[in-house]
Amino acid sequence: MRVVVMGCGRVGASLADGLARIGHEVAVIDRDSTAFNRLSPEFSGERVLGMGFDRDVLLRAGIQEAGAFAAVSSGDNSNIISARVARETFGVERVVARIYDAKRAAVYERLGIPTVATVPWTTDRLLNVLTRESETTKWRDPSGNVGVAELPLHQDWAGHPVTELETTTGGRVAFLLRMGSGLLPDAKTIIQAGDQVFIAAISGHIAEAMAISALPPSEDDA
């Protein structure tokens, strides 16, 4: 899926990097060229200089082919204007805006535009809104820094050790459900067909871990 991200601050850069790592085609818009320095050296997407609510800038970012748009600049007005342009002018299906003012956020939610606040799980929430149908995290600690989610494991993970899954996803397998019974894994635990695997990970990486686990393990990891 093509995703356009408006704003390359800490959240925008983290979101763009995460989306690119799990295989999406990403374009990032920012009016400050130095903001693109926040992107990782491995970022494979496009960098578009300009205002995110400008129609020509959005067209250069490929908004007409985009399946999702995230407005995560530092300004509420810019975010909501660009989100509405993406939704109403270009018909982008999945649109989310980062809104600092809680009262404004409630209004925009009623307009059908999901919003996120400035909390530690912002990046993870954005990834879920843009790439998944619903929130998938089963548990989150009070600070919002760590979450637990069930992984949608590809069938080819059967026969591989949980340690390989942890290395690949960057998370930690918290527990398994095997034939209805809970199991705390150790370094020797091998994933079996039908296992339900629950992973603990730092917020901002949960959706990425879920996307990776849905793919078959690479031969390099074996």
N, C-alpha and C positions, 0 to 999 in steps of 0.2 A: 504494500500500500504506500502511496505517496503521502507524506505528512509535511505540512508547512508549519514552522514554529516562528512566531513573532516575538523577538526579544532574546538576546544572547547573554543574559546575566547568568548568575550561578544556576538558577533553576532551568532556564532555557537551554544552557549548554549541557547540563546534566541530562535533561530530557532528550535533546537531540542526539547526544552520544548514545544513550540507552536505546533509542529507537533504531539508530543506524546499526548498533551491534546485533540487534535481533532481526535484521534483514530488511527493514523498511527503507524506502527512498525518501530522504529528508532534505528539506531546504530551510535554512535559517535566515531570518531577516533581522537586521539591526541597523540603526542609523549611524552607529559608531563603529568604524572598521576595526578598532582595537578590541572591541568586545569579542570578536571571533577568536582571539587568542585564548579564550577560556575553553574552547573546544579541544578535545584530546587530539594528539598528533595522528591518531588512527581514524579520525572522523572522515568518512567517505562521501558526505553529502555536499550540498551546495551552500555557498555563502552569498547572500544577496544584500547589498547595501541600499538602505532607504527607509522610508516610513512604512510601517506595517499596515496602515489603513489606506495607503495610496494604491489606487486600482492598478496603475502601471507596474508598481513594485510587486504587487501580488501576482500579476500576470507573469512577470519575470521569474517569480518563485515557483511557477507551475501550478497555481491555485486551481486552474480549470481541470487538472487531472487529479487533484488531491482528494483523498477520502477522509482526511482529518486535518484540523487546524487548531493550533494552540496559541493563545494570546497570553504571553507571560512576561511582558515588559514591566517596568516599575510604575507605570501610570494606569490607574483605573480607567480613565476616559479613553486612552489609546487602546487599551485591551478590549473594552466593550465595543468601541466603534469598529475595530478591525474584526472582532468576532461576528458582529452583526453583518458586516460586509461579506465575510466569508459565507455565512449562512444564507443571507437574503439575496445577495447579488450573484454569488457563484454556486449556491446550492450545495455547499459542502455538508456531508451527512453528519459527521462527528465534529463538534466544535466545543471547545472549553476555554474559559477565560479565568485568569488569576485576578481576583478582586480583593483589595485590602479592606474596603468599607463593607462591614457586615450587612448594613441596611441596603446598600446597593446590590449586594450579592443576592439577597432574597428576591429583589425585583427581577433581576436577570434570570434567576432560576425559574421564575414564573413565565418568563418569555421563552423558556425551553433551552436556555444556554447554561449547562453545568458550570459551576464556579468552584474554585479552590482558594483556600486562605494561605497565609504565610505561616505554616506549621511544618515540622520536620518531615512529614510524610507527603508533602506537596508533589514531589517528583513521582512517587509511586502512584498516587491518586491520579495524576495526569496520564501516566502510562496506561492505567486501567481504563480510564474513560475513553482514551483514544483508540485502544487496541482490543478491549474486551467488552462484553455486553454488560457485566455487572462487577461490583466489588467482590474480590475473591479472598481477601485476607480474613482468616478465621479468628485471629487474636492479635492484639497489639498491646505493647506495654504502655503504662500511663504517659510516658514521655513521647510516645510515638516513634521511637528510634528503631525498635525491633518488632517485626511481625512474623506470624506463622501462617502458612498457606499450604493447601494441598496441591501437589504438583500434578499436572496432566501428563503423566509419563507416556512416552512412546513405547510401544510393545517391545521394541528392540533393546530396551534397557534391562529386560529380564536376563539374568545370568551375569550381570555386571555388579561389582561391589558398590556399596553406598559411598565409599570414599571417592570413587571415580565420579559419581554424580555430584558430590560436594565440590570437588575440584573444578568440574565443568561449569556448574551454576554459580559458584562463589558463595553458596549458603551452607547450612549445616542441617543434616537430616535429624529432626527432633524425635520422630517416632514413626513407626509403620503400623498399619492395620493389615493383618494377614489372616484371612479366613475368619474375620470378625473379632480377632484378638489383638490387643495392643502389644507392640514389641519395641523395646529400646535397642537400637542397633549399636554394634561395635565395629571395630575395624575389619572384622572378618565376615560381617553380614553381607549376604548376596541378595540382590533384588530378585524376587520371584514373580512370575506372571500372576496378575490379579492383586498385587500389593497396592495399597493406598499409601502413598508416601507424603509426609508432611515436613516441610522445610522451614527453618528459622533463618531469617535474613535481615540485613539492615534495610530500613525503608529507603525506597528509591531503586532497589535492586530486585524486589520481589517479582514484579511483572516481567522483568528481564529473565529471571531464573525460571519462571513458568514457561516463557516462550522457548527457552533453550531446552528444557526438559521434554517439551512436546516434539522435539526433533530426535531422530535416532542418534546414538552416540557416534562420534567420529572415530575413524580408524586410528587417528593419531592419539586418541585418549586411551585406546585399548592397551 
